[in-house]
Amino acid sequence: MDIPIYGSIPAGFAQNREQEAIGCVSVDVKILGVKPSAGTFALAVKGDSMIGKHIMAGDTVIVEQGLAPKSGDVVAALIDGGSTLKTYLTHDGSPYLRAENPRYPDLKPATELCIQGVMVALIRQRR
């Protein structure tokens, strides 16, 4: 199945991003173990804030829109106007995003946290 790639997402500090399809990634859904829907999309990873979850720059994450994130899920998120890939957590009922690299701080929304999708698969090209 072909899944649209909507550019890249920073795995570092949140950045403003426009989301428009730049191509497709072809995947074997049986091997990947996901059931793509109209809300499935892919993003190229930039940065190193998620290395603790073995997500590296150059990887492609497959994301599903519309899933409610659970604590510990990796999410594509819009936080205070910037887009980022982080681990979704809650503390005392308040959601925040955690990097999986100690060089990066937790991200707590000042005004806005919108989960754009939950990561359901990871694709890594041989390097």
C-alpha positions in Angstrom: 0.0 0.0 0.0 1.2 3.5 -0.7 1.1 5.9 2.3 1.6 9.6 1.7 4.7 11.3 3.2 3.8 14.7 4.6 7.3 16.1 4.8 9.5 15.8 7.9 9.0 16.2 11.6 11.6 17.5 14.1 12.7 15.0 16.7 14.3 17.8 18.6 12.8 21.2 19.4 9.4 22.0 18.0 9.4 23.9 14.7 6.7 25.5 12.5 5.9 23.1 9.6 3.5 23.1 6.7 2.1 19.7 6.0 1.7 18.8 2.4 2.3 15.5 0.7 5.8 15.2 -0.9 5.5 11.7 -2.1 4.5 8.2 -0.9 6.2 5.3 0.8 5.2 1.8 -0.3 4.8 -0.7 2.5 3.7 -4.2 2.9 1.0 -3.9 5.5 1.1 -7.5 6.5 4.8 -7.3 7.3 4.4 -3.9 9.0 1.5 -5.1 11.0 -0.7 -2.0 10.6 -4.1 -1.5 9.1 -3.8 1.8 7.1 -6.8 4.0 6.9 -7.6 7.4 5.3 -5.9 8.9 8.4 -2.6 7.1 7.9 0.5 9.1 6.9 4.2 9.1 7.0 6.8 11.6 8.2 10.6 11.7 7.8 12.4 12.1 11.1 14.9 14.9 11.6 16.9 15.3 14.8 18.0 13.1 17.7 15.6 13.7 20.6 14.0 10.2 20.2 17.1 8.1 20.2 16.1 6.5 23.5 13.2 4.9 21.6 15.5 3.9 18.8 14.0 6.6 16.4 16.8 8.3 14.5 17.2 11.0 11.9 16.5 9.6 8.5 13.9 7.1 9.8 10.3 7.3 8.5 7.5 7.1 11.0 4.0 5.8 10.1 1.4 7.8 12.0 -2.4 7.2 12.4 -4.7 10.2 12.9 -7.7 9.9 15.1 -6.2 7.5 17.7 -6.4 8.7 21.3 -2.9 8.7 22.6 -2.1 6.6 25.7 0.6 7.5 28.1 3.9 6.3 26.6 2.8 6.5 23.0 5.1 8.3 20.5 3.1 11.1 18.9 3.3 13.7 16.2 2.1 16.8 17.9 1.5 20.5 17.5 2.6 22.2 20.7 2.2 26.0 20.9 2.4 26.3 17.1 5.4 24.0 16.6 5.4 20.4 15.3 7.4 17.7 17.0 7.7 13.9 17.5 7.8 13.0 21.2 6.5 10.6 23.9 3.1 11.5 25.2 2.7 11.5 29.0 0.4 12.9 31.7 1.2 14.1 35.2 -1.7 15.0 37.5 -4.0 14.9 34.6 -2.0 17.4 32.5 -0.5 16.2 29.2 3.1 16.9 28.3 5.7 15.6 25.8 8.9 14.0 26.7 12.0 13.7 24.6 13.9 10.3 24.8 17.3 12.0 24.9 18.4 13.7 28.2 19.7 16.7 26.2 16.2 17.9 25.5 13.7 19.2 28.0 10.1 18.1 28.6 7.6 20.1 26.6 4.6 21.4 28.5 2.1 23.4 26.5 1.7 27.0 27.3 -1.5 27.3 25.3 -2.0 24.5 22.8 -1.3 20.7 22.5 -2.8 19.0 19.5 -2.0 15.4 18.8 -1.7 15.0 15.1 -1.4 11.3 15.2 0.1 8.3 17.1 3.1 6.4 15.7 2.1 2.9 14.6 5.3 1.8 12.8 8.8 2.8 12.0 10.7 2.3 8.7 14.5 2.4 8.6 16.5 2.4 5.4 19.8 0.5 5.4 22.6 2.9 5.8 
